[in-house]
Amino acid sequence: MAVTIKSNREIERMSEAGKILAKVHKELEKFLKPGMTTLEIDKKGEELIRSFNCIPSFLNYNGYPGSVCISVNDEVVHGLPSQDKIIREGDIVSLDTGVIYQGYQSDAARTIPIGKVSPEAKRLIKVTKESFFAGIKYAKEGNHLNDISTAIQEYVEAAGFSVVRDLVGHGIGTQMHEEPEIPNFRQKRRGLKLQAGMTLAIEPMVNAGRYDVEWLDDDWTVVTEDGSLSAHYENTILITKDEPRILSL
C-alpha cells in the first residue's frame, strides 16, 4: 500500500478525530488512581470514545480484546486489560488508544505516573515525551523519515536510555497502520521524502535499561527483556509546507 497524501476534507476529519482522542486521554489521566484494575480503565476508555460518537480503533483489531492498550512498568506496549491486574502507587501506566471518526483514525499514547513515582521513572516519562518533540522538529516537507528517527534516538541515548527496535511508528488514515513504517532509531538509508498531506503516528518507546524486548505468552504484551521500566509517547501528526501539525494534542 502506497503512502497516501490526504485531501483537505480528509485532514478535517483526522483533525476532529485527533481533538476527540486528546480529550479521551485527558479524561483517562484524571480517572487513573491506585487500586483500580486495568479492565476498569479499558471500560472507561471505551465509554469515553463512544460518548463522542466514535468507534474504538483497537477493539477487535487483529483480535485485540480491548479499546485501550494498558502497559504497566516493564510492559512496553499492548498490555491486555484484566480484572486481575491492579495499578498501584508508584507504577507508571502507558495508555495507547485510538478513535475512528467518520471513517478516519487517530492514534496517541501517554505514560502516566500513579501517585509518587521514583526519580528514574519520572525522568524516563519526561525524556520519552521530549524525544517525540525532538523528532518532529524534522517532520517537514522535503526532509526524510530517517531525520525524525535519528533525532529521536540521539535524544534518548544522550539521556542514558534506549529506544526499542522491534516496534515502530506508522502512517495512519482510514487504516490504523498504513505505510510508511517509522523507526525511532537511525536507519542506513534516508527513507521516504516527506510531503505535505502525509499523516504519521510518531511513537517513541523508551526503556530505562537495554532496548531488547520479548513477547509474553498472551501473544500481545511486550515487556523489557531486562525487567527495566518502559515509557511510550505518541501523537498523530500532519506534514505541512511549514511546521508539522500535531492532531492529537
ChimeraX attribute file (.defattr): number of C-alpha atoms within 10 A of each C-alpha:
attribute: neighborCount
match mode: 1-to-1
recipient: residues
	/A:1	6
	/A:2	7
	/A:3	16
	/A:4	17
	/A:5	15
	/A:6	17
	/A:7	10
	/A:8	10
	/A:9	9
	/A:10	17
	/A:11	19
	/A:12	14
	/A:13	19
	/A:14	30
	/A:15	24
	/A:16	20
	/A:17	26
	/A:18	28
	/A:19	16
	/A:20	25
	/A:21	31
	/A:22	21
	/A:23	16
	/A:24	22
	/A:25	23
	/A:26	12
	/A:27	14
	/A:28	17
	/A:29	18
	/A:30	9
	/A:31	13
	/A:32	20
	/A:33	16
	/A:34	13
	/A:35	11
	/A:36	16
	/A:37	18
	/A:38	25
	/A:39	20
	/A:40	16
	/A:41	24
	/A:42	23
	/A:43	14
	/A:44	19
	/A:45	25
	/A:46	22
	/A:47	14
	/A:48	20
	/A:49	24
	/A:50	14
	/A:51	12
	/A:52	15
	/A:53	13
	/A:54	21
	/A:55	20
	/A:56	23
	/A:57	23
	/A:58	22
	/A:59	18
	/A:60	11
	/A:61	12
	/A:62	7
	/A:63	9
	/A:64	15
	/A:65	14
	/A:66	24
	/A:67	28
	/A:68	29
	/A:69	28
	/A:70	26
	/A:71	26
	/A:72	25
	/A:73	21
	/A:74	22
	/A:75	27
	/A:76	28
	/A:77	25
	/A:78	22
	/A:79	24
	/A:80	21
	/A:81	22
	/A:82	15
	/A:83	10
	/A:84	10
	/A:85	15
	/A:86	15
	/A:87	20
	/A:88	17
	/A:89	13
	/A:90	15
	/A:91	20
	/A:92	28
	/A:93	28
	/A:94	27
	/A:95	28
	/A:96	23
	/A:97	28
	/A:98	31
	/A:99	30
	/A:100	28
	/A:101	24
	/A:102	15
	/A:103	15
	/A:104	24
	/A:105	27
	/A:106	33
	/A:107	29
	/A:108	25
	/A:109	30
	/A:110	22
	/A:111	26
	/A:112	21
	/A:113	22
	/A:114	17
	/A:115	13
	/A:116	12
	/A:117	14
	/A:118	12
	/A:119	8
	/A:120	11
	/A:121	20
	/A:122	16
	/A:123	14
	/A:124	25
	/A:125	24
	/A:126	14
	/A:127	24
	/A:128	30
	/A:129	23
	/A:130	16
	/A:131	26
	/A:132	26
	/A:133	18
	/A:134	21
	/A:135	24
	/A:136	21
	/A:137	13
	/A:138	21
	/A:139	28
	/A:140	22
	/A:141	18
	/A:142	13
	/A:143	16
	/A:144	18
	/A:145	25
	/A:146	24
	/A:147	22
	/A:148	26
	/A:149	28
	/A:150	19
	/A:151	21
	/A:152	28
	/A:153	24
	/A:154	18
	/A:155	21
	/A:156	27
	/A:157	14
	/A:158	10
	/A:159	14
	/A:160	12
	/A:161	21
	/A:162	23
	/A:163	28
	/A:164	22
	/A:165	14
	/A:166	13
	/A:167	18
	/A:168	18
	/A:169	23
	/A:170	19
	/A:171	21
	/A:172	25
	/A:173	27
	/A:174	16
	/A:175	14
	/A:176	19
	/A:177	16
	/A:178	19
	/A:179	17
	/A:180	21
	/A:181	18
	/A:182	22
	/A:183	25
	/A:184	32
	/A:185	21
	/A:186	17
	/A:187	13
	/A:188	6
	/A:189	9
	/A:190	14
	/A:191	16
	/A:192	15
	/A:193	13
	/A:194	18
	/A:195	20
	/A:196	17
	/A:197	19
	/A:198	21
	/A:199	30
	/A:200	28
	/A:201	29
	/A:202	30
	/A:203	28
	/A:204	32
	/A:205	28
	/A:206	31
	/A:207	31
	/A:208	24
	/A:209	17
	/A:210	16
	/A:211	19
	/A:212	15
	/A:213	20
	/A:214	15
	/A:215	16
	/A:216	12
	/A:217	8
	/A:218	9
	/A:219	10
	/A:220	15
	/A:221	18
	/A:222	21
	/A:223	25
	/A:224	24
	/A:225	16
	/A:226	15
	/A:227	15
	/A:228	16
	/A:229	22
	/A:230	32
	/A:231	33
	/A:232	26
	/A:233	25
	/A:234	24
	/A:235	24
	/A:236	30
	/A:237	28
	/A:238	24
	/A:239	22
	/A:240	17
	/A:241	12
	/A:242	10
	/A:243	14
	/A:244	18
	/A:245	16
	/A:246	18
	/A:247	26
	/A:248	25
	/A:249	18
